[in-house]
Amino acid sequence: MQTWAKRGIQSALVTGGLLMLGTGIASAQENVNPDASPSPLDARVKIPVDVAHNNVGTPHGNRDLPEFHREIGTEQLAGAVPAPVNPLLRGARERLGATGVHRVTRGNTVDSDIVVPVSACGNAIAAGGDAYAEGRCARTDASTGAITTDGSRGSLAGNVTSLSAAVPVQAGGNAVSGVGNAESRAVMEQQAAAGGDITTSGRDSSLSGNVVAGQWAVPVQFTDNAVAGAGNARADSYAAGYAVTPGSLKTDGDGSSVGGNALGVPLAPIVAVNGNGLSGAGNADVAGGHHARAEAGSTRGGIHGIPTWLGTSGEKGTLAGNALQPQLAGPVVASDNATSALGNSDVRSGTSNHSRAGGFTSTSGQGSTLSGNLGDAPVALPVSGGGNALSGLGNTTAGHTNDSRATAGGGTFTNGDGSVLSSNTATTPPATAVDLCGNGVSGGGLAVGGCENTVSSEAGGYNASRGNDSVVSGNIGQVPLATPVEGFGNGLTAVGQADGSTTEHKLVRSGDTPNSKDDDGTISSNVVSAPTALGAQGFGNAGALVGNPTSDTGGSTVVKAGGSPEATGKHGSLSGNILHVPTSNPAQKFGSTAVAVGNGSTDTDNKLFSTAGGKATSTGDEGSLAGNVLSLPAATSPQVFGTALGAGSNVESDTSNNFRSVAGDDVTTSGDRGSWSGNGLTAQSALPLQVFGDTATVAGNGKSRALNWSDVISGGDHRTSAQDASMSGNLLSLPLNAQPGAFGDAVAVAGLADSRTANASYAQSGGRTSTEGSGAGTAQDTELPVEKVARVYDVPVDVLGTASTQVLDDNLQRTGEDDEHGNGSKGLLGIDLPVGVDSLMGVTELPRLTRLTRLDRIPLATVDGLADRPFAGTLPLGALPVGALPVGALPVGAHQRSVPTLPVAAPVALPLVLPVPGVAQPRSAVPALPALPEASLSDLNVSPLDLAGGRQLPALSALDATSILPRL
């Protein structure tokens, strides 16, 4: 095995090009003077290999595999490889030395640091006999160093091309059983570091001081897995892998032509397959833990003392100081899953994976042309599959704890004052999180999945730019995208039993505020921002053809895309304008049960807060075509949850939902003393779309319990002004507020269906608008609101069965200039009447007290003074003293109201003593009446009927007797 490993690794080195021309190998050598000029071509490669503590079981006995420890790299090969024999290379080093290396190469450098430690430790393989492996393997390897050169006042000088890569590879702690029993207990730790700071300059030069740098930190793990064919396999191991490529990039191209440009590519993915149990016809058991960390790039002090990863400048240059930076961070992990065909698999383990790439970037293009521009593309992409149980005809159980963090990039700043086509920023920072966690899936056996999941995915940051006194400079284009995609805590089975259980906390953030506040520009300091918060989440569901699925799941998700755009176009032309298109549209399907034959239940709690964009602020004072804002926010809530569907089965769903979706916010601008400036056009759409708490059964029993709190907000207030201006300060607002939905309904066919739902929903589109001004075509304020409601709720339908519903609904819509009370419905019954159908009751009409049939819903035991009162019998009218009651003098609130002629009817079962008009009664025999609280009439949720003298009586057409009982 030693010979095979040695030959294989040497072949990989040759075919992978790691010999690098021979001259690079020879340069890893003797010159270690830190003050000497850097070698023009330098390659340092280290591949240490460790094979230890592995064991194989065979029919002939148990054997430890031979150990192997060797490092292969440029330092080892330099002595083994003869001097170059190519006639073109022969004597090259001598001639360079005689002439002066720096004079010929002009400080240009091609450099690499590559560290790839490989460890195979603590594996046990049963191939006809038992195998047991135990051991500890630890190693730290590094090839680090800074690169410093200079191309100032040169031509084609001081350029740097560098690749740093740290790739630790671990394959250990695995137990594999073909025939026999295999067990592994191992501890593995591995660290790798490569690279360092890069510093150069291309000041006052041509084609100098440019940097191309790759920083790659990639831990790779295949550890602590158990695979059982026809025997038993057990893995109980711990693995930790760390990869770091430190270093920041610093250069400048001030006063240069094509100088000081930088391309930085930091990559920090993690690739791991850990803690999985796979059973064919045996038993696979896993316990242990796993950790990995990847860091690509580091920081040093930069402008204003901000820790900076990439810093450059192109002031007074041409095509100088530009920066392009794709950055990637994200673990890609499959951990702690249990899979079985015919046997048993049990997994109890945990993992944590943290990755970071890049950081803050700054540049400048003051007084330049085509300089100081930024292209920013950070990507945060954690992908995880863990804690899932998949069973064919066996039994599987998975318990998984996951802590995953991915951070890519950071903020950016560039300055393009007094420049042309400079200091513009384009950024696309997608952040997502892809997860399959805690699901139980069964074909014909038992599957129990469990997961505790904590995930953070963040890309990009604050983007700032300046373009004072410039032309086509200081503009920002930003397209943040935040999108969680996942399925967790689901229990699904064809024939059998499946349970899913997950507790999750997740943050997905993309980008932040774009800011370009500048004056006196031409086509400068404009901002285009299109932040998008999406989502595709399915969790906490239970489904079966024939079986018993369950789910017990709780999820808390925060999704944030972009921030509040700010711009300034004061004294400018076609400057300071904002196009803001925020979209918040996270889709979810959760907490639902669907079973054909069997029993199913879900218990799910969801919290989701989604935000896209924010306030838009600008000014176009004293400008031309400046400070205008086009805002197009869209907020929705596509959710389906808490439904129970069954056929020949018993199904239950118990869910709660706390949901908030916000797109955009207030808009503020101005166009004072401007021309075609400070105008605003907004089209805000709020579309709450929810289906929840419904039950449908056929020849079975179904029950749903759903609580819903939802806010859907699109846009906000809009303010501007246009004093002494022309064609400025105008507003056009198009708010759209529509509420389609279905909830709390029940359908039963030859069965029982019961839905009990409480809903509190708020939808806002737009807000108040205000403008003022003077001049031709100024300060026009136009609003065209559209508001629709189409909801179906509290509807029972039964055929040869029993369907029952109970809905508490508190719904509020606010569209455009509506006040804070908006339009809505509140009550026990689910009835939304179109405008114009409802009417008030006449003075001579009596109310219908049909809702008295719902008195059983009132918790009388909690009402002070009522719990101990007898409700049996009739009113003691015979004991009433005769005579006229002084009803005109009754104190009602703070006013005296006379109601002597109102007809009063009361059910005989109510414990109330009411004045009866027309019945005489001596005053002295009348017991003292308590003063009625002021809210007893004014708080009724009905419209008042105006009477002469400004006094009012309540309209009783919608009087709900149950609403006033707790006040007695």
Stockholm file with secondary structure:
# STOCKHOLM 1.0

chainA/1-968         MQTWAKRGIQSALVTGGLLMLGTGIASAQENVNPDASPSPLDARVKIPVDVAHNNVGTPHGNRDLPEFHREIGTEQLAGAVPAPVNPLLRGARERLGATGVHRVTRGNTVDSDIVVPVSACGNAIAAGGDAYAEGRCARTDASTGAITTDGSRGSLAGNVTSLSAAVPVQAGGNAVSGVGNAESRAVMEQQAAAGGDITTSGRDSSLSGNVVAGQWAVPVQFTDNAVAGAGNARADSYAAGYAVTPGSLKTDGDGSSVGGNALGVPLAPIVAVNGNGLSGAGNADVAGGHHARAEAGSTRGGIHGIPTWLGTSGEKGTLAGNALQPQLAGPVVASDNATSALGNSDVRSGTSNHSRAGGFTSTSGQGSTLSGNLGDAPVALPVSGGGNALSGLGNTTAGHTNDSRATAGGGTFTNGDGSVLSSNTATTPPATAVDLCGNGVSGGGLAVGGCENTVSSEAGGYNASRGNDSVVSGNIGQVPLATPVEGFGNGLTAVGQADGSTTEHKLVRSGDTPNSKDDDGTISSNVVSAPTALGAQGFGNAGALVGNPTSDTGGSTVVKAGGSPEATGKHGSLSGNILHVPTSNPAQKFGSTAVAVGNGSTDTDNKLFSTAGGKATSTGDEGSLAGNVLSLPAATSPQVFGTALGAGSNVESDTSNNFRSVAGDDVTTSGDRGSWSGNGLTAQSALPLQVFGDTATVAGNGKSRALNWSDVISGGDHRTSAQDASMSGNLLSLPLNAQPGAFGDAVAVAGLADSRTANASYAQSGGRTSTEGSGAGTAQDTELPVEKVARVYDVPVDVLGTASTQVLDDNLQRTGEDDEHGNGSKGLLGIDLPVGVDSLMGVTELPRLTRLTRLDRIPLATVDGLADRPFAGTLPLGALPVGALPVGALPVGAHQRSVPTLPVAAPVALPLVLPVPGVAQPRSAVPALPALPEASLSDLNVSPLDLAGGRQLPALSALDATSILPRL
#=GR chainA/1-968 SS CHHHHHHHHHHHHHHTTTTTTTHHHHTSSSCCCTTSCCCSEEEEEEEEEEEESCEEEETTEEEECCCEEEEEEHHHHHHHSCCCCCTTTTTHHHHHHHHCHHHHHTTCEEEEEEECCEEEESCEEEESSCEEEEEEEEEEEEEECCEECCCTTCBSCSCEEEEEEECCEEEESCEEEEESEEEEEEEEEEEEEEECCEECCCTTCBSCSCEEEEEEECCEEEESCEEESSSEEEEEEEEEEEEEECCCEECCCTTCBSCSCEEEEEEEEEEEEESCEEESSSEEEEEEEEEEEEEECCCEECGGGCEESEECCCTTCBSCSCEEEEEEEEEEEEESCEEESSSEEEEEEEEEEEEEECCCEEEECTTCBSCSCEEEEEEECCEEEESCEEESSSEEEEEEEEEEEEEECCCEEEECTTCBSCSCEEECCEEEEEEEESCEEESSSEEEEEEEEEEEEEECCCEEEECTTCBSCSCEEECCEEEEEEEESCEEEEEEEEEEEEEEEEEEEECCCEEEEEESCBSCSCEEECCEEEEEEEESCEEEEEEEEEEEEEEEEEEEECCCCEEEEETCBSCSCEEECCEEEEEEEESCEEEEEEEEEEEEEEEEEEEECCCEECCCTTCBSCSCEEECCEEECCEEESCEEEESEEEEEEEEEEEEEEECCCEECCCTTCBSCSCEEECCEEECCEEESCEEEESSEEEEEEEEEEEEEECCCEECCBTTCBSCSCEEECCEEEEEEEESCEEEESSEEEEEEEEEEEEEECCCEECCBCSTTCCCEEECCEEEEEEEESCEEEESSEEEEEEEEEEEEEETTCCTTCEEEEESSCCCCCTTTCCCCCTTCCCCCGGGGGGGGSCGGGSTTTTTSCCCSCCCGGGSCCSCCCGGGCEETTEECCCTTCCCCCCTTSCCCCCCTTCCCCGGGSCCCCCBCTHHHHTSSSCEEECGGGCEEECCTTCCHHHHGGGC
#=GC SS_cons         CHHHHHHHHHHHHHHTTTTTTTHHHHTSSSCCCTTSCCCSEEEEEEEEEEEESCEEEETTEEEECCCEEEEEEHHHHHHHSCCCCCTTTTTHHHHHHHHCHHHHHTTCEEEEEEECCEEEESCEEEESSCEEEEEEEEEEEEEECCEECCCTTCBSCSCEEEEEEECCEEEESCEEEEESEEEEEEEEEEEEEEECCEECCCTTCBSCSCEEEEEEECCEEEESCEEESSSEEEEEEEEEEEEEECCCEECCCTTCBSCSCEEEEEEEEEEEEESCEEESSSEEEEEEEEEEEEEECCCEECGGGCEESEECCCTTCBSCSCEEEEEEEEEEEEESCEEESSSEEEEEEEEEEEEEECCCEEEECTTCBSCSCEEEEEEECCEEEESCEEESSSEEEEEEEEEEEEEECCCEEEECTTCBSCSCEEECCEEEEEEEESCEEESSSEEEEEEEEEEEEEECCCEEEECTTCBSCSCEEECCEEEEEEEESCEEEEEEEEEEEEEEEEEEEECCCEEEEEESCBSCSCEEECCEEEEEEEESCEEEEEEEEEEEEEEEEEEEECCCCEEEEETCBSCSCEEECCEEEEEEEESCEEEEEEEEEEEEEEEEEEEECCCEECCCTTCBSCSCEEECCEEECCEEESCEEEESEEEEEEEEEEEEEEECCCEECCCTTCBSCSCEEECCEEECCEEESCEEEESSEEEEEEEEEEEEEECCCEECCBTTCBSCSCEEECCEEEEEEEESCEEEESSEEEEEEEEEEEEEECCCEECCBCSTTCCCEEECCEEEEEEEESCEEEESSEEEEEEEEEEEEEETTCCTTCEEEEESSCCCCCTTTCCCCCTTCCCCCGGGGGGGGSCGGGSTTTTTSCCCSCCCGGGSCCSCCCGGGCEETTEECCCTTCCCCCCTTSCCCCCCTTCCCCGGGSCCCCCBCTHHHHTSSSCEEECGGGCEEECCTTCCHHHHGGGC
//
